[in-house]
Amino acid sequence: MIMSIMMRNPDDFSLLLGPDVPSRAFTAGKVIFLEGDRAEEFYVIRRGEVEIRSGNRLLETLGENEIFGEMALIDASPRSADAIAKTDVIVAPISEKQYLFLVKHTPFFALRVLRVLARRLRAQNKAG
């Protein structure tokens, strides 16, 4: 059952959002992080929309149950873009420690994150 849910929408990371997972709220227009910031976590969107921007260029608009900020955790580099709340948004931060645990114990999770990265890279290649 879980596998079929995960296969229906590969960008849906709602399974990371248990009732005990802490959340942060940002009002529309607020900065979640800026390009160049140090990364200690990535985020799952519980509610609302987040824009990913580089300079004045909109790279992507993300919605409920999607992730962002994962790339900086993977390569231990500073943030490569800005994340701005497009609407009032609630996000769940996932720490590097939690991320590593998920990758180690649930290989399918790692594959899903890689698929998101590949999709985003392909979209940027077409846009560029």
N, C-alpha and C positions, 0 to 999 in steps of 0.2 A: 504494500500500500504506500509506504513512504517513498519507495523508489519511483512508483508511478507518478506521485505528486511532484517529485523533484524533476522528473523527465518532462513533464508538461510545460514548465516554464523554467529554463535553466538559470534565469536571472532572479528567481524567487528564493530568497534566503530567509524566509519567515521561520524556518525551523530553528534558527539561532535565537529567536525572540521568545524565550520562556517568560513566565510571569515574574521571575526573580532577577531578570536582566535589567540593570539600571538604564535609565534614559536621560537624555538631555534635550531641552527644548530651545529652539531658536525662532525668533520672529522673522517675518518676511524681510529680506534685505540684509540680514545679519550674516557676518562672516563665520563660517565653521572652521576653516583653516585657509591659509594663504600659501601660494607658491613659494617655496623656499623654507617653509616651516619644517621643523623636525617632526618625524612621525613616530608615535608610540601606540597607535591604534588605527583601526579602520572602522567603518560605520555601516550599520544596516538601518535603512529608513523605515521607521514604524508608521509614520503618517506624514503626508505633505510631499513637497517636491524640492529637489536640490539641483542647482545649476553648477556644472563644472565648467570653469572658464580659464582661459589663458590670455592674459591681456584683455583686449576688448572682444575677443573671439569666444563665442559660446561653443563648447565642445559637445556637451550632452546635457539633457535634462533627465533626471532620474526620479523615480517614484517609489511608492510603497514596496517594501521587501527587497529592494535592490541594494547593492553595496557600493561604497566608494571609499577611496583612500587606501585601498589594499596594496597598490603598486609600491608605495614608499616602504611598506613593511617587508615586501618581498625582496627588494634590492637594497634596503637600509640606506636609501638616499633621501634627500629632502623632498617635500611635496613638489609635484611637477605641475600643479595647477591650483587654482582657487576653488573652494567649495562654498557656495553662497546659498542661503535659504531662499528659494523662489517664493514659497508660501510659508506660512507658519509651519514648522516642521518639528517632528520628534524623531531623534535618532538614538540608536543603541550603540555605544562604543564597544568594540571587541579588541581587547589588548593583544599585544604581540604574543604573550604567554598563552592566552586562550587560542589564538590563531595557530600557533605551533602545536598545541594539544590536538586541535581539530584535524590538522594536516596529518599528524602522526597516527591518530586513531580512526580517522574516517577518510581514507584515500579518495573516496568519491567527492568529498568536499573540496579537496585540492584540485581535482579535475574540473569541478564547476567554476572555481575561481579562475583557473587557467582559461577556461572557455569564455568567461566574461572578458578577460584581458585580450584574448585573441579577437573577439568580436569588436571590441573597442579599437584595437590596432587596425583591423581591416577597415573600419568606418573612417578612421583618421587618414589612412592611406588613400581612400577614395575621395575624401574631402580635400586633401592636400594637393 
